């Protein structure tokens, strides 16, 4: 995954005790920053900007694990739209 890429969230982020702006399942986001930490890859998004705060690992803006996101497949979307368009023409 890279900066500028569009991804879709595939997981629910349900942290009622936190006040951060969190990703929502099935919504699309644009990657603003990619970080690696302790063998994992974490993402920040243009659409979600949170204030830095203190965590066990240090002081930083919340980031989200890449395993909870999938890249948008524009070729697939275009194929589906073309199929719908063709089907509408035959009706």
PyMOL commands that place a pseudoatom at each C-alpha (Angstrom):
pseudoatom trace, name=CA, resn=UNK, resi=1, chain=A, elem=C, hetatm=0, pos=[0.000, 0.000, 0.000]
pseudoatom trace, name=CA, resn=UNK, resi=2, chain=A, elem=C, hetatm=0, pos=[1.231, 3.476, -0.785]
pseudoatom trace, name=CA, resn=UNK, resi=3, chain=A, elem=C, hetatm=0, pos=[0.454, 7.144, -0.180]
pseudoatom trace, name=CA, resn=UNK, resi=4, chain=A, elem=C, hetatm=0, pos=[-2.375, 8.373, -2.407]
pseudoatom trace, name=CA, resn=UNK, resi=5, chain=A, elem=C, hetatm=0, pos=[-3.880, 4.919, -2.865]
pseudoatom trace, name=CA, resn=UNK, resi=6, chain=A, elem=C, hetatm=0, pos=[-7.584, 4.427, -2.192]
pseudoatom trace, name=CA, resn=UNK, resi=7, chain=A, elem=C, hetatm=0, pos=[-8.588, 1.599, 0.126]
pseudoatom trace, name=CA, resn=UNK, resi=8, chain=A, elem=C, hetatm=0, pos=[-11.803, 0.275, 1.633]
pseudoatom trace, name=CA, resn=UNK, resi=9, chain=A, elem=C, hetatm=0, pos=[-12.165, -0.594, 5.321]
pseudoatom trace, name=CA, resn=UNK, resi=10, chain=A, elem=C, hetatm=0, pos=[-13.148, -4.239, 5.852]
pseudoatom trace, name=CA, resn=UNK, resi=11, chain=A, elem=C, hetatm=0, pos=[-13.311, -4.222, 9.665]
pseudoatom trace, name=CA, resn=UNK, resi=12, chain=A, elem=C, hetatm=0, pos=[-15.372, -2.557, 12.354]
pseudoatom trace, name=CA, resn=UNK, resi=13, chain=A, elem=C, hetatm=0, pos=[-13.455, -0.160, 14.581]
pseudoatom trace, name=CA, resn=UNK, resi=14, chain=A, elem=C, hetatm=0, pos=[-15.641, -0.038, 17.667]
pseudoatom trace, name=CA, resn=UNK, resi=15, chain=A, elem=C, hetatm=0, pos=[-13.823, 1.767, 20.466]
pseudoatom trace, name=CA, resn=UNK, resi=16, chain=A, elem=C, hetatm=0, pos=[-16.585, 3.485, 22.470]
pseudoatom trace, name=CA, resn=UNK, resi=17, chain=A, elem=C, hetatm=0, pos=[-14.139, 4.673, 25.138]
pseudoatom trace, name=CA, resn=UNK, resi=18, chain=A, elem=C, hetatm=0, pos=[-12.063, 6.615, 22.602]
pseudoatom trace, name=CA, resn=UNK, resi=19, chain=A, elem=C, hetatm=0, pos=[-12.873, 9.869, 20.927]
pseudoatom trace, name=CA, resn=UNK, resi=20, chain=A, elem=C, hetatm=0, pos=[-10.776, 9.501, 17.765]
pseudoatom trace, name=CA, resn=UNK, resi=21, chain=A, elem=C, hetatm=0, pos=[-12.284, 9.744, 14.320]
pseudoatom trace, name=CA, resn=UNK, resi=22, chain=A, elem=C, hetatm=0, pos=[-12.257, 6.051, 13.354]
pseudoatom trace, name=CA, resn=UNK, resi=23, chain=A, elem=C, hetatm=0, pos=[-12.613, 4.249, 10.011]
pseudoatom trace, name=CA, resn=UNK, resi=24, chain=A, elem=C, hetatm=0, pos=[-16.003, 2.775, 9.236]
pseudoatom trace, name=CA, resn=UNK, resi=25, chain=A, elem=C, hetatm=0, pos=[-16.529, -0.589, 7.575]
pseudoatom trace, name=CA, resn=UNK, resi=26, chain=A, elem=C, hetatm=0, pos=[-17.231, -0.415, 3.815]
pseudoatom trace, name=CA, resn=UNK, resi=27, chain=A, elem=C, hetatm=0, pos=[-16.095, 3.227, 3.547]
pseudoatom trace, name=CA, resn=UNK, resi=28, chain=A, elem=C, hetatm=0, pos=[-13.322, 4.374, 1.212]
pseudoatom trace, name=CA, resn=UNK, resi=29, chain=A, elem=C, hetatm=0, pos=[-10.203, 6.215, 2.406]
pseudoatom trace, name=CA, resn=UNK, resi=30, chain=A, elem=C, hetatm=0, pos=[-7.119, 7.765, 0.790]
pseudoatom trace, name=CA, resn=UNK, resi=31, chain=A, elem=C, hetatm=0, pos=[-3.781, 6.830, 2.354]
pseudoatom trace, name=CA, resn=UNK, resi=32, chain=A, elem=C, hetatm=0, pos=[-1.956, 9.888, 3.723]
pseudoatom trace, name=CA, resn=UNK, resi=33, chain=A, elem=C, hetatm=0, pos=[0.934, 8.118, 5.455]
pseudoatom trace, name=CA, resn=UNK, resi=34, chain=A, elem=C, hetatm=0, pos=[2.330, 4.575, 5.737]
pseudoatom trace, name=CA, resn=UNK, resi=35, chain=A, elem=C, hetatm=0, pos=[4.334, 3.620, 8.848]
pseudoatom trace, name=CA, resn=UNK, resi=36, chain=A, elem=C, hetatm=0, pos=[6.056, 0.422, 9.884]
pseudoatom trace, name=CA, resn=UNK, resi=37, chain=A, elem=C, hetatm=0, pos=[6.324, -0.451, 13.552]
pseudoatom trace, name=CA, resn=UNK, resi=38, chain=A, elem=C, hetatm=0, pos=[7.331, -3.731, 15.210]
pseudoatom trace, name=CA, resn=UNK, resi=39, chain=A, elem=C, hetatm=0, pos=[6.893, -5.696, 11.989]
pseudoatom trace, name=CA, resn=UNK, resi=40, chain=A, elem=C, hetatm=0, pos=[3.466, -4.265, 11.184]
pseudoatom trace, name=CA, resn=UNK, resi=41, chain=A, elem=C, hetatm=0, pos=[2.316, -1.695, 8.656]
pseudoatom trace, name=CA, resn=UNK, resi=42, chain=A, elem=C, hetatm=0, pos=[-0.006, 1.080, 9.754]
pseudoatom trace, name=CA, resn=UNK, resi=43, chain=A, elem=C, hetatm=0, pos=[-1.953, 3.679, 7.815]
pseudoatom trace, name=CA, resn=UNK, resi=44, chain=A, elem=C, hetatm=0, pos=[-3.206, 7.234, 8.277]
pseudoatom trace, name=CA, resn=UNK, resi=45, chain=A, elem=C, hetatm=0, pos=[-5.826, 8.723, 5.967]
pseudoatom trace, name=CA, resn=UNK, resi=46, chain=A, elem=C, hetatm=0, pos=[-6.644, 12.104, 4.413]
pseudoatom trace, name=CA, resn=UNK, resi=47, chain=A, elem=C, hetatm=0, pos=[-10.259, 11.716, 5.521]
pseudoatom trace, name=CA, resn=UNK, resi=48, chain=A, elem=C, hetatm=0, pos=[-9.381, 10.966, 9.186]
pseudoatom trace, name=CA, resn=UNK, resi=49, chain=A, elem=C, hetatm=0, pos=[-7.136, 13.409, 11.009]
pseudoatom trace, name=CA, resn=UNK, resi=50, chain=A, elem=C, hetatm=0, pos=[-6.856, 13.000, 14.765]
pseudoatom trace, name=CA, resn=UNK, resi=51, chain=A, elem=C, hetatm=0, pos=[-4.930, 14.923, 17.383]
pseudoatom trace, name=CA, resn=UNK, resi=52, chain=A, elem=C, hetatm=0, pos=[-1.792, 13.176, 18.661]
pseudoatom trace, name=CA, resn=UNK, resi=53, chain=A, elem=C, hetatm=0, pos=[-2.162, 11.686, 22.112]
pseudoatom trace, name=CA, resn=UNK, resi=54, chain=A, elem=C, hetatm=0, pos=[-0.184, 9.600, 24.566]
pseudoatom trace, name=CA, resn=UNK, resi=55, chain=A, elem=C, hetatm=0, pos=[-0.197, 5.823, 24.052]
pseudoatom trace, name=CA, resn=UNK, resi=56, chain=A, elem=C, hetatm=0, pos=[1.887, 3.116, 25.731]
pseudoatom trace, name=CA, resn=UNK, resi=57, chain=A, elem=C, hetatm=0, pos=[4.305, 3.200, 22.754]
pseudoatom trace, name=CA, resn=UNK, resi=58, chain=A, elem=C, hetatm=0, pos=[4.605, 7.005, 22.721]
pseudoatom trace, name=CA, resn=UNK, resi=59, chain=A, elem=C, hetatm=0, pos=[2.897, 10.206, 21.656]
pseudoatom trace, name=CA, resn=UNK, resi=60, chain=A, elem=C, hetatm=0, pos=[1.387, 10.092, 18.151]
pseudoatom trace, name=CA, resn=UNK, resi=61, chain=A, elem=C, hetatm=0, pos=[-1.733, 10.337, 15.990]
pseudoatom trace, name=CA, resn=UNK, resi=62, chain=A, elem=C, hetatm=0, pos=[-3.734, 7.110, 15.956]
pseudoatom trace, name=CA, resn=UNK, resi=63, chain=A, elem=C, hetatm=0, pos=[-2.907, 4.838, 13.018]
pseudoatom trace, name=CA, resn=UNK, resi=64, chain=A, elem=C, hetatm=0, pos=[-4.711, 1.827, 11.627]
pseudoatom trace, name=CA, resn=UNK, resi=65, chain=A, elem=C, hetatm=0, pos=[-3.425, -1.662, 10.783]
pseudoatom trace, name=CA, resn=UNK, resi=66, chain=A, elem=C, hetatm=0, pos=[-3.272, -2.338, 7.045]
pseudoatom trace, name=CA, resn=UNK, resi=67, chain=A, elem=C, hetatm=0, pos=[-4.859, -5.785, 7.521]
pseudoatom trace, name=CA, resn=UNK, resi=68, chain=A, elem=C, hetatm=0, pos=[-8.172, -3.973, 8.078]
pseudoatom trace, name=CA, resn=UNK, resi=69, chain=A, elem=C, hetatm=0, pos=[-8.115, -2.435, 4.582]
pseudoatom trace, name=CA, resn=UNK, resi=70, chain=A, elem=C, hetatm=0, pos=[-8.153, -3.631, 0.985]
pseudoatom trace, name=CA, resn=UNK, resi=71, chain=A, elem=C, hetatm=0, pos=[-7.068, -1.675, -2.098]
pseudoatom trace, name=CA, resn=UNK, resi=72, chain=A, elem=C, hetatm=0, pos=[-9.878, -0.603, -4.395]
pseudoatom trace, name=CA, resn=UNK, resi=73, chain=A, elem=C, hetatm=0, pos=[-9.884, -2.673, -7.566]
pseudoatom trace, name=CA, resn=UNK, resi=74, chain=A, elem=C, hetatm=0, pos=[-10.860, -0.172, -10.240]
pseudoatom trace, name=CA, resn=UNK, resi=75, chain=A, elem=C, hetatm=0, pos=[-10.666, -2.753, -13.037]
pseudoatom trace, name=CA, resn=UNK, resi=76, chain=A, elem=C, hetatm=0, pos=[-13.266, -4.886, -11.252]
pseudoatom trace, name=CA, resn=UNK, resi=77, chain=A, elem=C, hetatm=0, pos=[-15.525, -1.881, -10.667]
pseudoatom trace, name=CA, resn=UNK, resi=78, chain=A, elem=C, hetatm=0, pos=[-15.279, -0.906, -14.339]
pseudoatom trace, name=CA, resn=UNK, resi=79, chain=A, elem=C, hetatm=0, pos=[-16.158, -4.476, -15.396]
pseudoatom trace, name=CA, resn=UNK, resi=80, chain=A, elem=C, hetatm=0, pos=[-19.230, -4.520, -13.161]
pseudoatom trace, name=CA, resn=UNK, resi=81, chain=A, elem=C, hetatm=0, pos=[-20.380, -1.130, -14.451]
pseudoatom trace, name=CA, resn=UNK, resi=82, chain=A, elem=C, hetatm=0, pos=[-19.924, -2.290, -18.036]
pseudoatom trace, name=CA, resn=UNK, resi=83, chain=A, elem=C, hetatm=0, pos=[-21.971, -5.443, -17.332]
pseudoatom trace, name=CA, resn=UNK, resi=84, chain=A, elem=C, hetatm=0, pos=[-24.761, -3.338, -15.815]
pseudoatom trace, name=CA, resn=UNK, resi=85, chain=A, elem=C, hetatm=0, pos=[-24.688, -0.977, -18.773]
pseudoatom trace, name=CA, resn=UNK, resi=86, chain=A, elem=C, hetatm=0, pos=[-24.867, -3.878, -21.255]
pseudoatom trace, name=CA, resn=UNK, resi=87, chain=A, elem=C, hetatm=0, pos=[-27.716, -5.475, -19.320]
pseudoatom trace, name=CA, resn=UNK, resi=88, chain=A, elem=C, hetatm=0, pos=[-29.676, -2.218, -19.317]
pseudoatom trace, name=CA, resn=UNK, resi=89, chain=A, elem=C, hetatm=0, pos=[-29.285, -1.998, -23.109]
pseudoatom trace, name=CA, resn=UNK, resi=90, chain=A, elem=C, hetatm=0, pos=[-30.798, -5.476, -23.558]
pseudoatom trace, name=CA, resn=UNK, resi=91, chain=A, elem=C, hetatm=0, pos=[-33.838, -4.761, -21.402]
for i in range(1, 91): cmd.bond("trace and resi %d" % i, "trace and resi %d" % (i + 1))
show_as sticks, trace
zoom trace
